[in-house]
Amino acid sequence: MRWQTLGWPVAAGLLAALLFLELSPQSSERAAPAPSSWAEAVRRASPAVVNIYTSKVVRRPYHPLMDDPLYQQFFRRSPAPQRERIERSLGSGVIMSADGYLLTNNHVIAGATEILVLLSDGRESLAAVIGSDPGTDLAVLRIELPDLKPITVGNPSGAQVGDVVLAIGNPYGFEQSVSQGIISAVGRFGLQLNAYENFIQTDAAINPGNSGGALIDAEGNLLGINTAIYSRSGGSQGIGLAIPADSAAKVLQDIVQHGEVIRGWLGVSVQGMPARLSLAEGERSGLVVSDVDTGSPAAHAGLQPGDLLIAINGQPADQGRSTMLRIGLMAPGDAFSLDVLRGEKRLKLDGVVGQRPSH
């Protein structure tokens, strides 16, 4: 009888607790369960990812006795015969338009005498180099095949650390391989890989042959062009780098339309702010202007060596590399505004962006 009398209060309490949890605001904020498969994302993106095989002729001095010390002693001043051989390499690429324009890395096709593109459906085509941009390590190719399926470009600027990503490419010749990971960091720069660095970092496995392939989001949209890995062994160690898709798309558009990448230019050189520099109250970051090119947009705006550059178009200028990247992404003819500290006086200087000289 005792257990029966205690049963009703206990049951009522459990029901009340369950009702509270169900109606609690926290229950509605629970994260949706992660999908058990990203097959649909791969299905959407993989037709646009291609395998690239390149060949180039390498000429090197050669003589059967070249390794003999006597030969080196008596004939080292004589021109050695040249021996030719074919060097082959592989990489990946991404179809960006239905009329056959592809993006890949410049280092994948540099010096190639023949470029063969293999599609996921088994078709193949020789590719023509439309142009390249060593500053970003990107190249634009074109193939002439019908019924091409270009990739959908996503929103790299909205990518967040922790987002799920997939890498599709041709690692070690394993065609159409897919690896999965997360975004480890965004806006990586200062690695001295390229002149213009703004990488997405991922731990998705990227290996030799993945270069030029696609980094996609969980819906199959292109987030970046896989470009480099950090490795002590030559294989993936969980640090891969991709060029954001919006930056890569701009390179493609400029090369197709102008034959080169059109970048903004102010004509200013900057350096980090020394720790000993005394700043006006409230100022804690900026870049010291070390030089201003004569006749440049910065000179016309009134910028002078020794000025402290605080912001460009309202965005803080606290890292030289990232600030120069932002300027490079501006279009010639765009208006710019500089917040500058000159001595103890704060100035706002306005001007118009120029085009970076090709040399």
VMD Tcl script that draws the C-alpha trace (Angstrom):
set ca {
  {0.00 0.00 0.00}
  {2.90 2.37 0.69}
  {4.31 2.07 -2.86}
  {0.86 2.73 -4.28}
  {0.37 5.88 -2.23}
  {3.79 7.21 -3.29}
  {3.25 6.33 -6.99}
  {0.78 9.09 -7.82}
  {2.93 12.01 -6.59}
  {6.01 10.61 -8.29}
  {4.18 10.08 -11.59}
  {2.70 13.56 -11.42}
  {6.14 15.03 -10.79}
  {7.66 13.20 -13.74}
  {4.87 14.35 -16.04}
  {5.31 17.93 -14.90}
  {9.07 17.76 -15.50}
  {8.61 16.36 -19.01}
  {6.04 19.06 -19.80}
  {8.44 21.74 -18.55}
  {11.28 20.46 -20.71}
  {9.04 20.30 -23.76}
  {7.85 23.87 -23.31}
  {11.24 25.23 -22.26}
  {12.76 27.76 -24.74}
  {16.01 25.80 -24.66}
  {14.33 22.78 -26.23}
  {13.44 24.80 -29.34}
  {17.03 26.01 -29.65}
  {18.56 22.56 -29.90}
  {20.77 22.19 -32.94}
  {19.34 20.15 -35.78}
  {20.98 16.74 -36.06}
  {23.90 16.58 -38.44}
  {23.22 14.73 -41.68}
  {24.51 11.18 -41.83}
  {25.66 11.64 -45.43}
  {26.95 14.40 -47.69}
  {26.28 12.36 -50.82}
  {23.88 14.97 -52.21}
  {26.49 17.74 -51.89}
  {29.05 15.56 -53.68}
  {26.51 14.65 -56.36}
  {25.89 18.34 -57.06}
  {29.54 19.38 -57.17}
  {31.49 16.45 -58.58}
  {30.47 16.89 -62.27}
  {32.27 20.25 -62.18}
  {35.52 18.90 -60.71}
  {38.01 17.62 -63.29}
  {41.31 15.79 -63.28}
  {44.22 17.53 -64.99}
  {47.22 15.75 -66.50}
  {50.09 17.83 -67.82}
  {53.19 17.09 -69.87}
  {56.24 19.22 -70.46}
  {59.59 18.75 -72.15}
  {62.54 19.05 -69.79}
  {66.02 19.60 -71.25}
  {69.01 18.86 -69.08}
  {72.73 18.56 -69.76}
  {73.73 14.93 -69.99}
  {76.74 12.78 -70.81}
  {77.34 9.17 -69.75}
  {80.64 10.20 -68.14}
  {79.35 13.36 -66.44}
  {79.63 11.74 -63.02}
  {83.23 10.67 -63.62}
  {85.73 12.99 -61.82}
  {88.13 12.88 -64.80}
  {85.35 14.04 -67.12}
  {84.50 16.87 -64.76}
  {88.15 17.90 -64.57}
  {88.89 18.04 -68.29}
  {85.51 18.79 -69.88}
  {83.64 20.87 -67.31}
  {83.99 23.99 -69.49}
  {82.63 22.32 -72.60}
  {78.88 22.55 -73.17}
  {77.34 19.23 -72.26}
  {74.92 17.55 -74.65}
  {71.25 18.16 -73.93}
  {68.92 15.30 -73.16}
  {65.17 15.71 -73.45}
  {62.58 13.86 -71.43}
  {58.86 14.22 -70.86}
  {57.86 15.16 -67.34}
  {54.28 14.46 -66.32}
  {52.29 15.73 -63.36}
  {48.72 15.81 -62.20}
  {46.27 18.13 -60.51}
  {42.64 19.12 -60.39}
  {40.39 21.86 -61.74}
  {36.88 23.26 -61.42}
  {34.46 24.03 -64.28}
  {33.21 27.56 -63.66}
  {31.02 28.18 -66.72}
  {28.97 26.22 -69.23}
  {31.14 27.55 -72.08}
  {34.18 25.71 -70.79}
  {36.19 28.03 -68.54}
  {38.05 26.24 -65.73}
  {40.01 27.36 -62.71}
  {43.09 25.56 -61.44}
  {46.37 26.48 -59.77}
  {49.08 28.14 -61.79}
  {51.67 25.74 -60.39}
  {49.66 22.81 -61.80}
  {50.02 23.96 -65.42}
  {53.16 26.15 -65.34}
  {55.48 25.26 -68.23}
  {53.17 22.55 -69.56}
  {53.29 21.80 -73.27}
  {50.11 19.72 -73.15}
  {47.18 19.80 -70.71}
  {44.64 16.98 -70.70}
  {41.37 17.40 -68.80}
  {39.36 14.35 -67.73}
  {35.74 14.87 -66.69}
  {33.83 12.84 -64.10}
  {31.66 11.33 -66.87}
  {34.72 9.89 -68.62}
  {35.04 12.48 -71.38}
  {38.41 14.10 -71.99}
  {39.68 17.16 -73.82}
  {42.88 19.06 -74.40}
  {42.78 22.43 -72.63}
  {44.05 25.83 -73.72}
  {45.61 28.24 -71.21}
  {43.65 31.50 -71.29}
  {45.80 33.23 -68.71}
  {47.41 32.92 -65.30}
  {47.97 35.02 -62.21}
  {51.08 34.02 -60.24}
  {50.14 36.55 -57.55}
  {47.29 34.28 -56.46}
  {48.62 31.03 -57.99}
  {45.53 30.71 -60.19}
  {45.19 29.88 -63.88}
  {42.25 29.90 -66.28}
  {41.86 27.08 -68.81}
  {39.24 26.43 -71.46}
  {37.91 23.22 -72.96}
  {35.44 22.81 -75.81}
  {32.89 20.16 -74.88}
  {29.08 20.26 -74.86}
  {26.80 19.86 -71.85}
  {29.27 21.01 -69.23}
  {27.96 21.40 -65.68}
  {29.57 24.36 -63.90}
  {29.78 24.48 -60.14}
  {27.63 26.81 -58.04}
  {29.71 29.42 -56.20}
  {28.90 29.70 -52.51}
  {29.51 32.46 -49.96}
  {33.10 32.24 -48.65}
  {32.74 35.52 -46.75}
  {30.03 33.87 -44.65}
  {32.10 30.77 -43.90}
  {32.75 30.17 -40.23}
  {35.28 28.16 -38.27}
  {33.69 24.81 -37.57}
  {31.61 24.62 -40.77}
  {31.69 21.23 -42.47}
  {33.55 21.22 -45.82}
  {34.45 18.62 -48.43}
  {37.53 18.53 -50.68}
  {37.13 16.95 -54.13}
  {40.08 16.29 -56.42}
  {42.62 13.91 -57.90}
  {45.09 13.10 -55.09}
  {47.93 10.83 -56.22}
  {45.86 10.03 -59.31}
  {42.92 8.64 -57.31}
  {40.28 10.29 -59.49}
  {37.24 12.01 -57.95}
  {38.32 11.44 -54.38}
  {36.36 13.16 -51.59}
  {37.56 13.99 -48.07}
  {35.60 15.63 -45.28}
  {36.57 18.03 -42.51}
  {35.81 21.44 -41.08}
  {36.99 24.99 -41.63}
  {39.89 25.47 -39.22}
  {40.49 29.18 -39.85}
  {39.64 31.95 -42.30}
  {41.69 34.86 -43.59}
  {45.06 33.14 -43.27}
  {47.89 35.29 -44.63}
  {51.56 35.98 -44.08}
  {52.56 32.45 -45.17}
  {54.70 33.76 -48.05}
  {53.10 31.37 -50.52}
  {51.61 34.03 -52.81}
  {51.67 37.79 -53.14}
  {47.95 37.97 -52.31}
  {47.03 35.66 -49.46}
  {43.61 35.26 -47.88}
  {43.28 31.52 -47.37}
  {40.56 29.32 -45.95}
  {42.26 26.71 -43.74}
  {40.75 23.23 -43.44}
  {41.58 19.87 -41.93}
  {39.90 18.01 -44.81}
  {42.58 15.73 -46.27}
  {44.34 17.48 -49.17}
  {47.24 15.71 -50.87}
  {49.42 16.17 -53.97}
  {47.05 16.12 -56.95}
  {44.29 17.94 -55.05}
  {45.75 21.29 -56.13}
  {43.21 23.24 -58.17}
  {40.29 21.14 -56.95}
  {37.15 22.20 -55.11}
  {36.51 22.91 -51.46}
  {32.72 22.82 -51.10}
  {30.21 23.40 -48.34}
  {27.64 20.91 -47.06}
  {25.23 21.91 -49.86}
  {27.75 21.38 -52.65}
  {28.58 25.05 -53.29}
  {32.14 26.10 -54.07}
  {33.90 27.80 -51.16}
  {37.48 27.68 -52.41}
  {40.13 26.35 -54.77}
  {42.43 23.93 -52.92}
  {45.96 25.25 -53.26}
  {48.51 24.13 -50.69}
  {49.18 21.95 -47.68}
  {51.51 22.25 -44.74}
  {53.36 18.98 -44.49}
  {56.65 17.57 -43.27}
  {56.07 14.25 -44.99}
  {54.57 15.38 -48.31}
  {51.13 14.05 -47.34}
  {48.17 15.55 -45.54}
  {48.74 16.54 -41.92}
  {45.46 18.34 -41.37}
  {46.47 21.81 -42.57}
  {45.17 22.57 -46.06}
  {44.69 25.96 -47.66}
  {42.14 27.10 -50.25}
  {41.72 30.37 -52.15}
  {38.22 31.80 -51.47}
  {35.87 31.20 -54.38}
  {34.82 34.84 -54.74}
  {38.44 35.97 -55.12}
  {39.09 33.15 -57.59}
  {35.99 34.04 -59.61}
  {37.21 37.64 -59.90}
  {40.57 36.43 -61.21}
  {38.77 34.33 -63.83}
  {36.51 37.21 -64.88}
  {39.42 39.65 -65.21}
  {41.58 37.23 -67.20}
  {38.73 36.37 -69.59}
  {37.74 40.01 -70.10}
  {41.10 41.80 -69.90}
  {43.80 39.16 -70.27}
  {45.14 40.03 -66.82}
  {43.91 40.63 -63.29}
  {42.86 44.22 -62.67}
  {43.77 45.31 -59.14}
  {43.29 48.51 -57.23}
  {46.30 50.66 -56.40}
  {46.94 53.55 -54.02}
  {50.71 53.80 -54.43}
  {51.60 53.59 -50.77}
  {54.03 51.48 -48.76}
  {53.31 50.78 -45.10}
  {54.91 49.06 -42.15}
  {53.75 47.90 -38.76}
  {53.48 50.41 -35.96}
  {56.52 50.29 -33.63}
  {55.64 49.58 -30.01}
  {57.50 52.70 -28.91}
  {55.39 55.00 -31.09}
  {53.44 57.45 -28.95}
  {49.83 57.70 -30.09}
  {47.04 60.09 -29.34}
  {44.68 58.96 -26.62}
  {42.36 56.19 -27.82}
  {44.53 55.09 -30.77}
  {45.90 51.58 -30.33}
  {46.55 50.30 -33.87}
  {47.49 51.47 -37.33}
  {50.12 51.32 -40.05}
  {52.97 53.75 -40.55}
  {53.19 55.16 -44.07}
  {56.80 54.63 -45.14}
  {56.54 55.84 -48.75}
  {54.05 57.42 -51.15}
  {54.61 57.09 -54.92}
  {54.81 60.38 -56.79}
  {51.62 61.02 -58.78}
  {49.81 58.09 -57.17}
  {46.20 58.14 -55.93}
  {47.50 58.30 -52.34}
  {49.67 61.31 -53.19}
  {46.75 63.10 -54.85}
  {44.68 62.46 -51.72}
  {47.35 64.18 -49.61}
  {48.87 61.19 -47.82}
  {52.44 61.77 -46.61}
  {55.29 59.56 -45.36}
  {55.18 59.39 -41.59}
  {51.37 59.49 -41.42}
  {49.68 56.84 -39.32}
  {47.03 55.08 -41.39}
  {44.15 54.19 -39.06}
  {41.42 52.98 -41.43}
  {40.50 52.57 -45.10}
  {36.85 53.10 -45.99}
  {36.01 52.81 -42.30}
  {37.72 49.42 -41.85}
  {40.69 49.32 -39.44}
  {44.13 49.17 -41.04}
  {46.01 47.09 -38.50}
  {47.73 44.42 -40.63}
  {49.84 45.46 -43.59}
  {49.31 42.31 -45.65}
  {45.54 42.15 -45.21}
  {45.21 45.90 -45.80}
  {47.12 45.70 -49.09}
  {44.93 42.75 -50.07}
  {41.80 44.82 -49.47}
  {43.21 47.60 -51.65}
  {44.04 45.10 -54.39}
  {40.45 43.85 -54.41}
  {39.12 47.36 -54.99}
  {38.31 48.33 -58.56}
  {40.07 51.20 -60.36}
  {37.77 54.22 -60.23}
  {36.30 53.35 -56.83}
  {36.29 56.11 -54.25}
  {38.35 55.63 -51.11}
  {38.56 57.36 -47.76}
  {41.56 57.25 -45.41}
  {41.53 57.97 -41.68}
  {44.98 59.31 -40.87}
  {46.78 60.54 -37.78}
  {49.40 63.21 -38.56}
  {51.14 64.22 -35.38}
  {48.23 64.79 -33.01}
  {45.82 65.81 -35.74}
  {43.30 63.36 -37.18}
  {42.52 63.78 -40.88}
  {40.17 62.22 -43.41}
  {41.63 62.03 -46.92}
  {39.55 61.13 -49.98}
  {40.59 59.96 -53.42}
  {39.98 57.59 -56.33}
  {41.56 54.14 -56.64}
  {43.99 53.67 -59.53}
  {45.04 50.52 -61.40}
  {48.10 48.66 -60.21}
  {50.87 48.87 -62.84}
  {51.48 45.53 -64.53}
  {55.22 45.70 -63.84}
}
mol new
graphics top color blue
foreach p $ca { graphics top sphere $p radius 0.5 }
foreach p [lrange $ca 0 end-1] q [lrange $ca 1 end] { graphics top cylinder $p $q radius 0.2 }
display resetview
